[in-house]
């Protein structure tokens, strides 16, 4: 059997996490900092769990990968319990990864009848010494750098604040949550937000960065400007910074490396289409 944990009991799975894994996203959800769902094999003493991140729109398998009853039940549980809820969140695929690489062979077995798609995820970290030696650029664009704050989001002269608000609420339960626990910066072209760099997960003095640039403003170096401001604020507040992206997102990881981040981990990301959405 598989059960959903009430948010008040998310902490029950803390002791099954692998101590050698980063688990930034999972820990932040357990602590109630970022929104998500948790499904477990037992409501008393869980040994394995599936954690859904609202921001990442993906699932993490954590704990003991060899719980036979759980592994035998997960396909039906996805089809009968998770799928409809996920589709209501506009998800098209069940996207997931394992806490450790041990999960990979398990996934290949239990999802052997699914049309699995795989890709690589890269994790980068930035050391303070590397950042201090980094030659920060100057804003030579015609756009203005702006901290993301309430005043900005309430400014009726900015035509696309709803774009930024929706992005923040992907990761955070409320705007107040974001303002209290995170920060971010954006560029503004007259009365339009062009891009942003903001903290999407925060736990144990580590903040992960999320970036996005509107299509018509790409390839102008705007993400570098906002990311520099974001990183500087993190170190100013004695927080570390982590960057994660798909291996196929060359622009993202090239920017991370330009900012002196070092790749510390690679892992496999899996996905398959939901049954109701198959052609």
N, C-alpha and C positions, 0 to 999 in steps of 0.2 A: 504493500500500500504506500501511497504518497499523499502527504498532507501539506496544506498551506499554513505557515506560521503567522500568527497575529503579530503586528508590528511591535507590540510590547514585549514579545518573546524572541525578537531577532537575535538578541545576545546569546541565545542558546547555542548557536553554531560557532561562536568565537573559538572554542577549544578544538574544533575539528579542522581549522585552517592550517595549511602548511606554513610553518614558521620561516621557511626559506623562500617563500613566494612574496611578491610585493603586495598583492591583494588590496591595493589602494581603493579601488572601486567597491569591492565587496565590504571592506571594513567601514567605509563611509556610509554604505547602506545599512549595515548592522547597527551603526551608531545613530541612525536616523538623520544623518547630515544630508544625504541625498536620497531621493525616493526610489522605491523598488518593491519587488515581491520576493518571498523566499519559500521554497517548497522542500520538504524533508522526508526522510524515510520513517521517522518516529517523532511523535510530539513530546516524548519523555526524554529520550537520550539519542538525538539524531547522530548518525554516523556519516551521512552524506547529504548534500543539499544542492539545489539548483537556485541560483540567485539571479533575478532579472533586474537589470539597470535601466531605469526609465530614460536616462540621458543617452547611454550608449545604444539603447534599443537592442540589447543583446543579453544572452544568458551565460552564466559562469557555473561550471560544475566544480564543487569543492568537497573535500573530505575523502573518505575511503572509496576508491573507484571499483572495489570488488564486492560490493553489496549486491548479491545476485537478485534478490527479490526486487530491489529498486531498479536495477538495470533491466530486468524482465518486464517491468511495469511502465517504464518511462515513455515508450512509444505511444501506448494507449492514453497515458495521462496527457501527453502533448496534444494528441488529436481530440480528446474529449473535454479537457479542462483548460488548457493553455491557449489553444489555437484561436478560439472565438474572441477571447479577451485581447489577444495580440492583434488580431485583425481590426478590432475596434480601436486600437491604438495606431492604425494605419500601417502595421507591419505586414510585409509580404512574405517574409521568410523567417524560419527559426534559425537565428544566428547564435553561435555558441563557441565556447572554448573551455579547456580544462585547466584547472589550477596548476597542474604539472603535466609534463609530456607523457606521463604514465597513462593519462586519460586517452591519448590518441588511439592506441590499439583497442581500447574499450569502445570508443566511438565507432571505429571501423566495423566492429563486430555487432554492436547493438543497433546501429543504424545502417546495416548492410543492405536493406531493402529500400533505402531512401536514395534519392539522387543527390549525393553529397557534393558540395562545392567546397574547395579548400583554398585558403590564401594565407599569406604570412603577415603577422603583426610585429612591428618593431617598437621597442621601448627604449627611450633615451633619458638620460639623467644629466644634470648640469652641476658641476662642482663650482663652488664659490670662487676659488682661485682662478679657474678658467674664465669665469665671467668677469672678474676684475681685470684680467689681461686682454679681454675682448675689446676691440676698437669699435665703440658704438658709433653708429651713423647719425647724421644730422637729417632733419626733415627738410628735404629740398623740393618737396612736392607743393602744390598749391592748396592742399587740403590741410585742415587743422586737426591736431591730435586732441582728443577729449576723454577725460575719465568718464567711465560709465557710472552715473549716479541718478538719483531720483529726479533732480532738476532736468537732466537731459531727457529722461524717458517721459517726463510730463510736459516737455516743450512742444507745443502744438505747431510750431513753425517747422519742426523736423518732420518730414513727410512719411518716413518709414520706421518710426520708433516701434511699431508693432512687430516688425521683423526682429529687432533686437530683443524685445520683451519675450517673444515666443521662444527664441533661442535660449534665453536665460531660464525660462520655465521648463525647458526640456530637462535641465539638469537639477534644478532647485525646486523645492516645494512651494516657494513663494519668492517674490522680489525682496521682501525683508530678509529672508534667509540668505539670499545672495549678498545683499548689502552688508549683513552682519558677519558673514563667514568668508566672503570672497571679494574679488575685485576684478576690474577689467578696463580696457581702453579701446577706443574706436577712432576712426578717422571720419571727418565730415567734409563733404563737398557742398558748400553753400548751405542747403537745407536737407541734405541726404546723407545717411550713414552709409559708408562704403564698405566697411569691414570691421571685424572685432578680434580681440584676443582677450579671453577671460578664463578665470579659474572654474573648472567644472566639477572637480572632486577635491576634497580637502580632509586629510586625516593625519594624525601624528606629525604635524608640522610639514607635511608634503602636499603641494598643490599641483594638480595636473592642468595643463593648458589646452584650451580649445580655440581653434581659429577658423574663421570663415571670411571670404571676400566675395562680394557680389560679382557676377560674371564679367560685367562691363568694366570693372576696376582691377581686374587681375593683371599680373605681370608688370606692376608699377612699384613693387617693393613696399606696399602698404602693410602687409602682414609683418614684415621685419620691424617696421617702426612701432606698431602696437605691441608686438611681442617683446621688444626691448623694454618698453615702458612697463609691461606686465612683469617681466622677470626682475627688473630693478626694484619694483614694489615688493615682490616676494622676498628678495634678499634683505631689503630694508626692514621687513617685519620678521626677519630670521626664519623664513620658511624656505624649504627646498622646492625645486621645480622638476616635474616629470612630464615628458612628451611622449605620446603614443600615436602611431599612425599605421595604416595599411602599407605593406611592402610595395604595393603597386602605386601608392601615392608619392611619386618621386619628388614633386614640388615640396611636399610637407617635410619629408625626411632630409632633403637637401637644405631646406631652411633651418631645420634643427641643427644640422651639422655646421652650417654657417655661423650659427649662434653659439657654437662650441659645445653643444650637447654631445655626449658619447653614447653610442648604442650599447646597452647593457643586457638586452634580452631579445630573443625572437621566439615567437610561439605560433602555433597553427590555429587559425580561425576556420570554423566549419559553418556551413549553412545548408538548408534545404527548404524548398517551397512548402507552404502550408497546403494541406490536401484540398481544401475548399477553393483554393486559388489556382490549382493546376489546370492547364488547358485541356 
